[in-house]
Amino acid sequence: KTGLTTLDYGFVNTAATRSAITYIDGDAGILRYRGYPIEQIAQNSNFLETAWLLIYGDLPSASELANFDDRIRHHTLLHEDMRRFFDSLPHKAHPMSVLASGVSALSTFYQDSLDPRDPEQVEISTIRLLAKLPVMAAYAHKKSVGQAFLYPDNSLSFVDNFLKLNFGNMAEPYEINPVVSKALERLLMLHEDHEQNASTSTVRLVGSTEANLFASVSSGINALFGPLHGGANEAVLSMLGEIQASGQGVEKYVERVKNKEQGVKLMGFGHRVYKNYDPRATLVKESAHEVLAALGVQDDLLDIAQELEHIALNDDYFKERRLYPNVDFYTGVIYKAMGFPTRMFTVLFAIGRLPGWVAHWREMNEDPATKIGRPQQLYVGSPARDYPRR
Ligand code: SDX
């Protein structure tokens, strides 16, 4: 590094990044969706109402929301050839790879809704993606556990339909657990947008070339997959499990982190923007206690997570580096209690983040100043030199 900090490399401040969707104050730990504090959204809204807010800019009227919900419910079915597409993928494929492939494949099935300059095609591709992503995510889950795919049930809400697609089966009726339904709705809302993080910036950059929505979101899913980003929620569970299996206690793991042992990080801690407690982590932590108590689940990993958090928040090494729990630190414990396999955790993050990706893609698509995205490079290579005479 030439005396520049990570921050100089990490942030590109250009007009192309202007946005009216989400506001974050990393020092104060503030997050607002179209001006509404995340705490009030989590308390009062639901997933589709918040999706409308992010995409269209204001809260919907009751009839707008009902119509939005109805349009989405009636676009949940996938083309039958998509099932064969999923069948052709390896059994042990990671669900995030299955999801990214499936979303990209949508642009082969819906060639009538690919033009970003046609408002009607933008609208129908928005509805199709919001409706079909959860179904494909559930297919990825069923594929990974060797169970039959289920068809969507349009009589159910967005979240309940998703739960049934994941945990229902052909042999018996499936009963929605209201505790799980309410908690998952809240978790998905907390993930809906987060300004221009790595995956959202990817969606904006790919979309800024006038690539279609499916291609842009598929790129965002691949960016989210990384363990430093959305993949962190899966990595946190692995870390907690490693601490539990080691029998050496939390303090030993913290020492390894502080000694910067190769690849040993406090997953679910730290953030590019939040140098304070991630407001979402506070809300997720509340849900963790509520859900596990309501489900009667006792998970030692939650106790380990709390002990890890307590030690880190009181240790100068983490305080000096302003490292606090982020949104990924407690989510995995809840998803595990709900019955999702660990490899589905980042898929759940993607379902939550979809409305934000769509909102940013549409906002960028409507603002000529943001096309074509081309981050300004900071050249640190060789100065001009002549080719050696031989
Ligand atoms: C998400 O951007 C978003 O908004 C993302 C997200 C969203 O909603 O889209 O919020 C979702 O991706 C949350 C982040 C999930 N990732 C993780 O939990 C992985 C672990 N976290 C780290 O990889 C790290 O904290 C980052 C990449 C998230 C952020 O890095 P920072 O804050 O810019 O920190 P840095 O890389 O500049 O490091 C500063 C110091 C370094 O130590 P020194 O070299 O100064 O001695 O802090 C250390 C780092 O080594 N550090 C950590 C650490 N994170 C930073 N040390 C141990 N464990 C960590 N997690």
Residues whose N, C-alpha, C, O or C-beta is under 5 A from the ligand:
A	BS01	SDX	T6 H194 N197 A198 P227 L228 H229 G230 A232 K265 L266 M267 G268 F269 G270 H271 R272 R321 N326 D328
